[in-house]
Amino acid sequence: MSHSGEHEAATSEMSENIRDDNSLDDVYTVEEAVDKLGFGVFQVLLSMFAGSIWLVEALEVMILSILSPAVKCQWNLSDVQEATITTVVFAGFLVGNSLWGIVADKFGRKRALLLSLVWGFVFGIASAFSPNYYTLLLFRSLLGIGVGGGFLGPAYCIEFLPVWSRPMIVGLLQLCWAIGSILEALLALVIMTSINHEPWRWLLGISALPQMVLVVLFPAALFRDNENLKVEDFSF
């Protein structure tokens, strides 16, 4: 049996022993404690936060179908160069998915999540000021690394949700992705038709702003010191 399997078996046996001991009736596992606390204001805010992260991820994915043709037209790119603009973003995703998982394990999901949002914002704005094709590729690949940390939002959220609510919340998170895609398409429709000179730069910059909005607004409500949290924050 692997070390992980032995640990799980020992944890399971310990939990059973606790339940069998009549003197420890009020002792819970972490999962049982979360279920006992229920679904309250904290869970609502956390679910909104996770949904917003998927929404801003959708913005950065949807923009790829708009950015590449616009840049190709302006800079006279080849088909291969056009496709590379999208490719480097997903290559960044691949790196970011692994990188932010390591950062989260070492420094915590909260710090890793907020840092990934700041990272995505910085290189999203930088992309808007790219002076040439190769600089754009660099900034978009680095943006992909930042957006690749978006999976931490749902992972962080689900840990605090009672079991019965998880399927519903995951479904709503998927809805947020769809909403983000629609919003990006509408934003592109407005910007690309109303700005004559390099509208794609404005689209890149505006699409990056929501990431910083999340960093500024949500931590104050969600990530307070544990000593200030009360049971009433976790259940209606």
C-alpha positions in Angstrom: 0.0 0.0 0.0 1.3 3.5 -0.9 2.1 6.1 1.8 -1.0 8.0 0.7 -3.2 4.9 1.0 -1.8 4.1 4.4 -2.6 7.7 5.5 -6.2 7.5 4.2 -6.7 4.1 5.9 -5.3 5.5 9.2 -7.5 8.6 8.9 -10.6 6.5 8.3 -9.9 4.2 11.2 -9.3 7.2 13.5 -12.7 8.7 12.4 -14.4 5.4 13.2 -12.8 5.2 16.6 -13.9 8.7 17.4 -17.5 7.9 16.5 -17.4 4.8 18.6 -16.2 6.7 21.7 -19.4 8.0 23.5 -17.3 10.6 25.3 -16.4 12.3 22.0 -19.9 12.7 20.4 -19.2 16.3 19.4 -16.1 15.6 17.4 -16.4 15.9 13.6 -14.2 15.3 10.6 -13.6 18.4 8.5 -16.2 17.3 5.9 -18.8 16.7 8.6 -18.1 20.1 10.2 -18.6 21.8 6.8 -21.9 20.0 6.3 -23.0 20.8 9.9 -22.3 24.5 9.4 -24.5 24.6 6.2 -24.7 27.1 3.4 -24.6 30.7 4.5 -23.4 34.2 3.5 -19.8 33.2 3.4 -20.5 30.3 1.0 -22.6 32.7 -1.2 -19.8 35.2 -1.5 -17.2 32.5 -2.1 -19.3 31.0 -4.8 -19.7 34.4 -6.4 -15.9 34.8 -6.3 -15.3 31.5 -7.9 -17.9 32.2 -10.6 -16.4 35.6 -11.3 -13.0 33.9 -11.8 -14.4 31.6 -14.4 -16.2 34.6 -16.0 -12.9 36.5 -16.4 -11.2 33.4 -17.7 -13.9 33.1 -20.3 -13.2 36.7 -21.3 -9.6 35.9 -22.0 -10.4 32.8 -24.0 -13.2 34.3 -26.0 -11.0 37.3 -27.0 -8.6 35.0 -28.9 -11.1 34.5 -31.7 -11.3 38.3 -32.1 -7.7 39.3 -31.4 -5.9 37.1 -34.0 -7.8 38.3 -37.1 -7.6 41.9 -36.1 -3.8 41.7 -35.5 -3.3 39.7 -38.7 -5.0 42.4 -40.7 -3.0 45.3 -39.1 0.4 43.7 -39.1 0.0 41.6 -42.3 0.7 38.3 -40.6 0.8 34.9 -42.2 -1.8 32.2 -41.3 0.8 30.4 -39.1 1.7 33.7 -37.2 -2.0 34.3 -36.7 -2.5 30.8 -35.2 0.5 31.2 -33.0 -1.1 34.1 -31.1 -3.8 31.6 -29.8 -1.3 28.8 -29.4 1.0 30.6 -27.0 -1.9 31.5 -24.7 -2.9 27.8 -24.3 0.8 26.9 -23.9 0.8 29.4 -21.0 -2.3 27.7 -19.6 -0.4 24.4 -19.6 2.4 25.9 -17.6 0.1 27.9 -15.3 -2.0 24.8 -14.4 1.1 23.1 -13.0 2.8 26.2 -11.6 -0.1 27.5 -9.6 -0.8 24.1 -8.1 2.8 24.0 -6.8 2.5 27.6 -5.5 -0.8 26.8 -3.8 0.6 23.7 -2.1 3.5 25.7 -0.8 1.9 29.1 0.1 -1.8 28.4 0.2 -4.6 28.6 -2.3 -5.7 32.0 -1.3 -2.3 33.6 -2.0 -1.8 31.7 -5.2 -5.2 32.6 -6.5 -4.8 36.3 -5.8 -1.3 36.3 -7.3 -2.5 34.6 -10.4 -5.2 37.2 -10.9 -2.7 40.1 -10.5 -0.3 38.3 -12.9 -3.1 38.0 -15.5 -4.0 41.6 -15.1 -0.5 42.9 -15.5 0.2 40.9 -18.7 -3.2 41.5 -20.0 -2.6 45.3 -19.8 1.0 44.8 -21.2 -0.5 43.0 -24.2 -2.5 46.1 -25.1 0.8 48.1 -25.4 2.7 45.5 -27.4 4.8 47.4 -30.0 5.3 44.4 -32.3 4.2 40.8 -33.0 6.9 39.0 -31.0 6.3 41.2 -27.9 2.6 40.4 -28.2 3.4 36.7 -28.3 5.5 37.0 -25.1 2.9 38.9 -23.2 0.1 36.7 -24.3 2.0 33.6 -23.3 2.7 35.1 -19.8 -1.0 36.1 -19.6 -1.9 32.4 -20.2 0.2 31.4 -17.2 -1.8 33.8 -15.0 -5.2 32.7 -16.3 -4.0 29.1 -15.9 -4.4 29.6 -12.1 -8.2 30.1 -12.5 -8.9 26.5 -11.5 -7.9 27.4 -7.9 -11.1 29.4 -7.5 -13.6 26.5 -7.8 -11.2 24.2 -5.9 -11.0 26.7 -3.0 -14.7 27.3 -3.1 -15.8 23.6 -3.0 -13.8 22.9 0.2 -16.2 25.2 2.1 -19.5 23.9 0.6 -21.7 21.3 2.2 -21.9 18.2 0.0 -25.5 18.6 -1.0 -24.8 22.1 -2.6 -21.7 21.1 -4.6 -23.4 19.9 -7.8 -25.6 22.9 -7.9 -22.7 25.4 -7.4 -20.5 23.6 -10.0 -23.4 24.0 -12.5 -23.7 27.7 -11.8 -20.0 28.1 -12.2 -20.3 26.6 -15.7 -23.0 29.2 -16.3 -20.6 32.0 -15.4 -18.2 30.8 -18.1 -21.0 31.1 -20.7 -21.9 34.5 -19.4 -18.3 35.7 -19.7 -18.2 34.5 -23.3 -21.3 36.4 -24.2 -20.1 39.5 -22.4 -16.8 39.4 -24.3 -18.6 39.1 -27.6 -20.8 42.1 -26.8 -17.8 44.1 -25.6 -15.9 43.3 -28.8 -18.9 44.3 -30.9 -19.0 47.7 -29.3 -15.3 48.4 -29.3 -14.4 47.0 -32.7 -17.1 49.0 -34.4 -16.8 52.3 -32.5 -12.9 52.8 -32.4 -11.2 53.3 -35.7 -7.5 53.1 -34.7 -6.2 49.8 -33.3 -9.4 48.9 -31.4 -8.0 45.5 -30.4 -5.6 47.3 -27.9 -8.6 48.8 -26.1 -10.3 45.4 -26.1 -7.3 43.7 -24.5 -7.0 46.4 -21.9 -10.6 46.5 -20.9 -10.9 42.7 -20.8 -8.0 42.5 -18.3 -9.5 45.0 -15.8 -12.0 42.6 -14.2 -9.1 40.5 -12.8 -7.9 43.5 -10.7 -11.5 44.3 -9.7 -11.7 40.8 -8.2 -8.4 41.3 -6.3 -9.6 44.5 -4.8 -13.2 43.8 -4.0 -13.4 40.2 -2.8 -10.6 39.6 -0.3 -12.0 42.2 2.2 -15.3 40.2 2.4 -13.9 36.7 2.1 -10.4 36.4 3.6 -10.8 37.9 7.0 -8.7 36.6 9.9 -10.1 33.4 11.3 -10.5 34.9 14.8 -13.1 37.3 13.4 -15.2 34.6 11.8 -18.4 33.6 13.5 -20.8 30.7 13.0 -23.4 33.1 11.7 -21.1 33.8 8.7 -21.4 30.2 7.6 -25.1 29.6 7.9 -28.4 31.4 7.3 
